[in-house]
Each structure stands twice: as structure tokens, then as C-alpha cells.
């Protein structure tokens, strides 16, 4: 692990970004680097069987010649669209399918470069990901959606809203951000760690550091496997996409927003106000005792919160 990479992590004190790149990650990550060069095994509760749900329809569509994979539950021209985070895939939402599909149509996708989607040598910008979401919705004949974005999925959802406001019913932020998280110099040093030969170790250490106490061994393994299967060019380019200052404007989000954040002592005290300045219709929650993968650690509580948000705002059809 390079010293510059660790220094970049330790410098991440602008903590509006999800715990993936927050200062608390740096503290745990730096300790892990000092004590070991491998991902530590963690003691976790025994894996539980995923809830029963109707078999999903698996589909592929195309964007700029590349195949994009998604799964579909139910019918209708409005849907919940689930967007995973950096180096992850649609399986992160496994524990949501049963509860969400009982109420409305659900689509979960593998962003380009991730999961079963193609991984071409292209620029993995938030705009490219947003166009991929649109390609999936068009292929599935979904006219409007509530976008649920975990981590990197949040700026993807926000970019989709910029491009296709008429197709956006609402946004659910899952430990994601509406604000930038570092200047160019800092981000260049951070990204350099993912350009090196030990990039898998860098990614693995980071993801392990931000995983909370309630993450099962099964979920931990799925996250790890997904990161190992994400090519280096995707890892680097997607992180560069999140560092792009053009995606962090102050333009307003004028649809209902639900934000479920993992409590972090390094978040500024005005984080809710800062979110509200961009999303006036935000319902803000800060959960204690969870890590970055909230929907995998506390699936029942997470599902109930999202469904209540939909009911409160009369979104989607029962």
C-alpha cells in the first residue's frame, strides 16, 4: 500500500460523502494497513436464507453497444429502480426484493462494468451510469421510477434526475451524498492507490473497514467477491467519475427525497441542513449502529422505512 494512498485517506475530512470515503474509513483503514496486508476475517452472525420471492425475470439491454443486465419483479409502467454502489452489483439488494415486490414493480440493475453487465474500456462517468439506468427503464417499458441509490448510486440517481426529471418520481439516498468530498489534489492521490498493482487489496481493505457490525458472513463474502470481479479500469474510472466536480452542483432536487445515512461521528453537525439546501423535500434519517451497507445490515428496518416513505408520498401503485 502506498504512503500517498494512506495519506489521501487520512486527509478525507470533508465528510459529506458516504462512509466509503469518509474520515472514519481512513482511521480504520490505516490501522488495518499497519497491522496486516490482507483482508481480516470477521466474526459475523450465521448467514440467513434470503426471503422467498417470485422468480425474477432476468434481462439484458444495450447502451452504446454494451450489454446491461437487470432483473425485474412485477409489472407496470412505474417502478422502484435499485442502483448499487462502487464495485458492487444488484445482489446487494437481495433482501429487498421480497418486501418491495409485494407492493410494486421492482427493477435492480448491474451498472455497466459491474456484475453481469459488460465491462468495456470506456469512461465510467455518473452521466454514463445515468444513461444506463435510462436504457434499462426504456427496455423494461418503465415510464417513471423511484430511484434507490446506495453510495455511488446516489450521484448516479442525481445525474439521472438532471437528465430525465420527468422520469423521476423520487430519490432514496442510502448512505450517499449530495456534496463533494475533496479537492483535485487529494482525489488524485487517493485514486493513485487504485491504479497500482495492489488495487484489489486497496479496495478490499476499504470495503472491509466500512462494513458495520451487523453484516453477515454471507453478505461480507458477496461484497468481497463483487469487488474482486470488478476490473481495475472500472474501479479507477468510476472513482474518477465521483471525483468530477461537475456532478456536485447546487442545483435543486424538487422531488421527494428519503435519506438514510449511517451515523458517523465525523459528519458535520449541519449535514441534514446541507442536504435540505439541495433537496427541500428531504426526509432525513441518521441510523446508529450500522455501517455503509445499511440495506444489507438492517434489511427489515430499511425496507419498512422505504415503504413508509412511498406511502407517505403516495408514490407508485399498490
N, C-alpha and C positions, 0 to 999 in steps of 0.2 A: 504494500500500500504506500503510495507516495506521500511525502510530507505535505505537499501542496494540497492534495485532496483532503487530508485531515484538517489542515488549516482552513480550507474553504468551508468545511462543515462547521468548524468551531466558530467561524465568523458569521454564521447564519443567525443573526439576532433579529432580523426582520421577520417576524413570525406570523404574518398573516397567512402564509402558505400552509397547507396541511402538514401534519407531523412528519410526512415523508421527508421534508426538507427543513424542519424546524430546529431550533437550537437544542431542544431536548433530545432530538435524534443525535445531534453531534456529541452530546455528553456521553450517551450510552455507547454510541458507535466508537468514539475514541477509546473508551475503556475496553471495548471488545477487541479493537485492533492491538492494543497494548498487551492484552492477555493471551490472544490466540489469533492464528491466521486461518481459522476455519469457522464455519457457522456452528455455534454451540447448539447441542440438542437441548430442548426444553421439556420439562415435565408438564404434561398437559392432561386435561381430562380425557377419558376414553372417547374415541370418535363415535358420534351418533349417526344413525341411519338418516339419510335425507327424507323429508316428508314425502308422502305419496302424492303424486300429482299426475294428471293426464299426460300421456306421452307427447313430447313436443314435436312439432314439425321442424325439421332441420332444412335450411335453405342456403343457397349461395346466390349472390348477385354480383355485379361488377361495377367497378369505378376505375376509369382510365385504363381499362384492360385487366385490372387485378381483381381476383375473386375476394368477396367479403362474405364471411359466414355469419349466420344468425339463426336463432331458434325462435319459434312462435308458439304461443299458447292462446287459443281462443280466436274469436272473430270480431269484426267491427272496424270502423274507419278512424277510431281513436284508440290510443294505447298508451300504456306505460312503456317507455323505452329505457332500458338499463345499460349504462355506459361504464365500463370498468376503468381501472386506473393503469398507470405506467407499469409495464412488464406483466400485466395480469391478463385474464381472459374472462369470458362470460360465465365460467363455472364459479366465479366468486359470488354469484347471485343465486347459487343453488338453493339456499334456504329461504329465498323469497318467492320462488315460483309458485308453490302450492297456495300460499295465502293470497298473493296478488292475483293469481289466475282465477280464484273463486269469485273475485269481484269484477274484473275487467280483462281486456286483452293485454297480453304481456309479450314484449319482444326484448330479447337480450342478444347483443352482438359481440363478435370478436372484432375489435378495431383493426384496421389494416396493420400488418406487422405483428399481430398477436394471435394467439390461439390457432384456429384452423384457417384463418384468413391468409391470403398471400402476403409475402414479405418482400416486395420489390425494392430496388435501390432508388428510393425517391426521398423527397423531403417530407418528414412526418410532422407537419405543422398542425396547429389546432384547426386551421382552416381546412386542411386536407381531411382530418378526422371528422369535422362537421359535415363536409360533403359526403363522407362515407355514411354518416347517420342518415342523411337525406336520401342517399341511394337505397339504403335498407328500407326506409319508410315508403319510398316510391314503389319498390319491388313488392312490399307487403301490402300495398294499397292502403296505407295509413295516412290520413289527411292531417291529423293533428295529434300531438303527443305531450304527455308529461315526461320530461327528461329527468332521469335519476342518474346523477354523475358522481362517482366515487373518485376522490383525489384528482388525478389528471382529467377525469371525466367531467369535472366542474368547468374548467376553462373550455373544454370541448362543447359542453352544453351551452355555455355563454356565447361562444362563437356561432353555434347553430342559431341561437336566438337572434344574433345580429343579422345573419344572412336570411333567416326564414322566420321572422317574427309571427307571421300569420299561421305558421305550423306549430307554434309553441304555446301550449296551454299553461304550463307551469314548469318550474325547475326545482328539483330536490338536490341540495348540496350535501354530500356525505364526506365530512372532513376534507372539504376542498376549500378553495379561496377565490376571492374576487379582487385580490391585490397582489402586486409584485412582491418578490421575496429576496431581491438582491440586485446589486448593480452589475454591469457587464464584467468588470474585472473579477469580482467574486464568483460569478457564474462560470466564467471561463476556467477558473481554477478548479471548480467543482466538477465540471464536465470533463476536464482533462483526466480525472480519475476513471471515468468510464471509457476513455479512448485507449487506455493501456492494456497490456496483456492480461492483467488480473481483474478485468472488468467484472467477471462473474462473482468473484469474491467481494468486490466493492458493492455490487447490487445486493448480494445475499446478506452481507453484514447490515446494510441499511434496512432492508425489509425485516430482518430478524429483530433489529433494535426497536422498530416502531410497532411491532406486534404486541398486543395487550395481553393481560393475564388470563383472559377467558378464551383465548384462541385454542381450539382443539388441536391435537396432534395431526389429525387428518387435514384440517384447514391449513395448518402450517406447512405441511408437505405439499399441498396443492399450490400454495403461493410460491414456494421454493421451486417446484417443478416448472411452473409457468415462467418464472424469471429465467431459469436455465435454458428454456426453449425459445427465449426471445433473442433474436440476433443482435450482435453488437451495434450494427449500423442503425437498427431501430431504436435501441436503448439511447444511443447518443443523440440521434436526430430528434426523437420525441422530447428529450430533456432540453435540447436547444429550442424546440418549439415552445416549451413552457417558459423559457427564459426570454422569449421575444417580447420586447416592451410594447409592441403594437397591440397585444392582446389584453393589456391591463389598463384600458381607458376608464374614464369615469362616467361613460355613457350608462344611462339608467336601464334597469330591467323592470319593466312595467307589468309583468305578470306575477301571480302569486309565487313566492319562493319559500321553501322549507329548508332550513339549515340545521343539520345535526352534526355537531362538532365533538371531537374527543377532547376533554379538558386537559389543558396544558398550562403549567404554571408560568410559561414564558410568553403566552399570548398577552397582548396589551390589554389593559382594563377596558378599553373602548372598542373592543373588537365587534361587539354587536352593533354599536353605533356606526362603525365604519362599513359594515355590511349594509345597514339600513340606508346609508347615504347613496348607495348604488341600487339597492333593491328595496324600495319603500314598503313593499308589501311582504316583507320577510317575517316568517315565524322562526325565531331563533332558539335553539336548544344547545346547551353545553353539557355533555354527559361525563360523569365522573367514573373512574374505574374501568375505562376501555382504552384500547389503542386505536391505531389508524384504521383497522379493518372492522369498523363498527358493525356492519350488517352481518359479518361472519361470527363476531364475538357475542352479540346480543340480538340474534335474529328475531325472536318473538317481540321484544320491545321495539326493535326497529320497524318491523312490519306493521305493528299496531300504530306507531307514530305516523308512518306514511299513509296508511289507510284512513286514519283520523283526519289528516291534512286534506286528503281527497274529499272526504265527506264534508268537512267544514267549508270547503271552497266549491262544493258541488261540481267536482271535476270527474270526467269520464262517466260511463254509463254502467249501472249495476246490472 
